[in-house]
């Protein structure tokens, strides 16, 4: 969730695209080096994609709380791009 919050919600698509895969992979490798077992790279990647889906609730909540449009709209654009880039819709079926 932390990685999705940082990258999918807040980074512009070009920046996210350039570093996302390697940062999630580095996170996964760190988990394994600290003893996490029976958790595949594909499971980790899919968990990240599921977290991207969850990030949609943040700009919706920001809009509902009547926060400034520059904040929630930017977050919505970023997370929508991540959702599309990562084919997150595949996880919903």
Secondary structure, DSSP 4 states (H G I P E B T S, - for coil): -HHIIIIIHHS-HHHHHHHHHHHHHHHHHHHHHTT--S--HHHHHHHHHHHHHHTHHHHHHHHHTT--HHHHHHHHHHHHHHHHHTTGGGGG-
